[in-house]
């Protein structure tokens, strides 16, 4: 087992950061050091103003430095080898030109820059993800895609490209850090860390984030599942039932009967709910005007969209943002 790797990591905490993404990123480093018997990995925490930061679960974490101190460190021999930005809910409220400059300075100095959970939003806002693959939590995917059309975003667990790492958050942070530990050392160390963390394997970057439709919906009929997947892949330009019927090789009447039996509603109603669910995510996670959200989700007018939205959620799209 190689013991020569020395990696120093800065964790930059954004208010409302995801504690699970943060803790599952830092714990594998601690366990690796314990197993190796040497501090192969070192880390410290920082925030914009050097003040403690409260996570989305209400736990407040103290930090070691502020952003000004970190920027000064970049020009010294104490420059880190990796910077990981940790964020969570309402990440768009924490865009900051000074932070963006700091992110770019790290990349220009050869420091690996990464984002955990929703931090890909900040990296993209800093212009660091254009024409690059990145990963983000599935719930944030619709809004991110609309906000950053130049970024190749995927609902992967993590992506590592050209010195910029992104992770979907949750326990996917563990998988990304184990991948890094494996590259730094070897698979034996990864296996030992997994045993200590009581996890049986390291997931691949492209493994799915969400439960399969079959488990998520509790539906076993393969035709119904195929139709739902087809619907979810065609949101902005909704398909006619006759097109769906041709795709799965069933008649319209057969599809109607299947959806009533397995979903308790018509296919048209279910398709509408799928589109409105996408709209709700866009409203909550992007600054897109309501009319653009309507168009992105296949509605021909903002008024029709608002009517359907209110009927399902009991509030207007504008009220959803209040």
N, C-alpha and C positions, 0 to 999 in steps of 0.2 A: 504494500500500500504506500503510495507517495504521500509524503508529509511536508513537501516544500512549498506548496501553494499558500500564499498569504493574501487574503482579500479583505479590504476594508470597505464597509458599506454605510452609506448615509440613508436613513429613513426620514423622508420629509413628510410630516403629518399635516394633512389638510383637515380643517374642522368637519366633523361628522364622518370621519374616516371609518372604514369597515374594520372592526376589531378582529373578526375572523380572518380576513385577508392579511392583516398585519401580523397576527400571532402565528398563523400557519406559515408565514414567510420567515419569521425570526427564529422560531423554535427548531427547525431543522439545522440551522447554523449552530445553535447551542449544543444540540445533540451530536453533531459532527465533531465539534471541538472536544466534547467529553469522551467520545470514542477514540479520537486520535490522541488524546492526552496532550494536546498542544493547541494554542489559540490560532488555528489556521484562519478563522474568520473573526473579524472584529467589526463592531458597529456602534453607531451613536445616532441619536434622534435630534431632529431639528424642526423648527416651525418658522413661519414668516417673521414673527416678532420675538421669538425666544420664549414666549409664554406657553404654559401648559395647554394641551389641545384635548377637547372632549370628543370622544368617538360617538358614533351613532347610537350606541347602546347606553350612553350616559356616563361611561367611565372616563375619567380625566387622566391624561398621561403627561408627565413632566418631560421636558426635552433638555438637550445639552447646549444647543447653540441657536442663534437666529440666522436669518438668511444673509445678512451683511457679513457675519463672521464666516459663514460657509463660502461665500464668494471670495473672500480674502484667502481662504485655505487653498483654493484652486491654484493659486500662483506659488504655492510653497511645496516643500517635499512631503507634506501631509495630505496631499491631494488623494481623495478616495479612488478606489477602483470601480465602484458602482454606486449609483444613486437610484433609490426606489421611492417614488412618490406614492403615498397611500391616501386614497380619498374614498368617498362613499356617496351618500345622498346629497342632492343639491350641489353637485360639483361645479356647475356652471356659475354659481355665485362667487366662486373663488378664483376666477381668472384674474391674472395680475401680470402686468408688463415686466415687473422686476423678476418675478418667478420665471416667466418665459425666457428672459435673458439668461437667467441662471441655468436653466435647462439646456439652452443652446451652448452656453459656455462649457458646461460639463462635456457635452458631446464633442465639441471642438478640441477639448483637451484630452480626448481619448478615453473619457470615463463612460462606462456603460450606463445608459439612462433607461430606467424602467418605470412602468406604471402598474399599480395593483388596483383591482376592481374598476372603478370608473375613471381612474387617472389617465387612461388613454385619451379622454376628453381634453385634459390639460396639455398633454403632449401634442395632440393634433392642433389645438389652438395655438401652440408655439411654433407650428409649421414643421414639426419633426416627423410626421407620419405620412406626408404626401407621397403617393405611389409606393407605399410600403404596406405589408400585411400587418394587421393588428388584431388583438382579441379584446372583447369587452363582454360584460354580462349580457345574457340574452334579453333581459328586460330593457336594457338601454340601447339595444341594437337599432330599432327603428329610428329613434331620434338622432342617434349618432350618424347613421347613414344619410339622413337628410341634411344634417348640419355640415358634414365633411365628405362631400362627394368624391374628393380626390384620394381618399384613404380606402385601401382594400381591407375592409373590416369583416371579421368572421366571428361566428359564435363558437370559436375554439376555446380550449382551456387556456392556452397561452401561445404566444408567438415570439420568436427571437430572430430578429433580422437586422443586420448591419449595425450592431451595437445599440439597438433600441429594443427593449423587451416590454411586452404588454401581457397582462394576465387578467382573466375574467373575474378574479376575486373568489371569495369563499375559500373552499379547500383546494381550489386550483393553484393557489399560491404555493401550497405544499409541493405539488407536482413540479412546478417551475423551479423551485429552489432545489428539489432533489435532482432535477436534470442538471442544474448548475454544479451541484456537488459531485455528481457523477462525472461531468466533464473535467472538473478540477482534480478529482482523485480517481476513483474506480467504482465499479458496480458493487464490490464487496462492502465498501463504506455505505453506499446507498441502501443496501439490504439491511445493514445493521441499524441505520437510522430508522428505516421502516419498521423494524422489529421494536425499537424503543417507542416509536410513535403509534404502534398498534395499527398499522396500515399494511395491507398485504401486497400492494403493488404500486408502481408509479404509472399513472395514466399518461397516455400519449397526448401530444398537443391537440390533435384533431378529434379526440374523444368527445362525445356529445356532452353538452352542459345540462340539458334538461332530460327528464325522464322520457323514454319513448312514448309516443302517443298512446300506445296500447295500455301502458301503465298509468299515464297521466289522466286519461279519460275513462279508464275502466271499460274500454270497448274492445271486443275480441274479433269482430267481423272485419276481415281484411279489405273488403270492398269499401266499407265505410271509412276505414283508416286511410285508404288510398285517396278517396274523394276529399277528405279533410286536408291531407297533405297538399293536394292539388289546389284547394282553396287558399291555404295559407301561403302558397307560392305565387298566387295571383291576386294581390290586394288592390293595386292602383288601377287595374283594368279588369274588373270582375267578369268572370266567365258566365255565359248563359248556361242554363241547365242542360240544353241540348249538346253543348260542347263538352260538359262534364260527362254526360252520358256516353258520348262517343269515346272519350278518353278511357273510361272503365269498362266499356262494352256492355252496358246495361241500358234498359229503357228508362224514360223519365218516370214512369209509374213505379218501376222497381226501386229506383233511387228514393222516391217519395216514401215508399213503404219501409225501406230500410231505415231511413232517418227517423220516421215516426216510431219504429220499434226500438231502435238503439239509442237515439238522441232525444226522443220525446218532443221533437219539433220538425218542421219542414226543412229541407235543405236550404231553401231561400232564407229562412229565418236564421238558421245556423250561420250561413255565409255572412249575413248582415252583422251578426254578433262578432264574428271573427274580425271583420273590418272595423267595427266600432272599438273593439279591444285594442287593435293597432292604433287607432286614432287617439285613444285615451293615453297610451304610452307616449305618443308624439306630443300631445298637449302638456303632459307632465314633465317631459324630459327635453323639450326643444322650444326655441323661441319662435317657431314658425307661426305665421298668422293663421287664424282659424280657417280661412278660405283655402290656404295651401295645404293644411292638414286634411281638409275635406277632399281636395283633389288627389292627394297622395293615397287616400284610402278609397278611391273609386266613387266618390259622390259628385253628382253633376252640378250641385249648387250648395252654397253654405247654408241656405235656409233649410233645405231638405236634410242636410247633415245634422244641423242643430235640432230639428224635430225628432229625428231618429235617436240622437244621442240623449235627449231629454227623456224620451220614452223608456230607454233602457236604464239610464243611470240616475234619473230623477233630478238632473241639473243640466244647465246649458254648458257647451264647451267653454265659454268664458268664465262661468262660475267654477268650473273644474280647476282653473288656474288661480283662483282667489285663495 
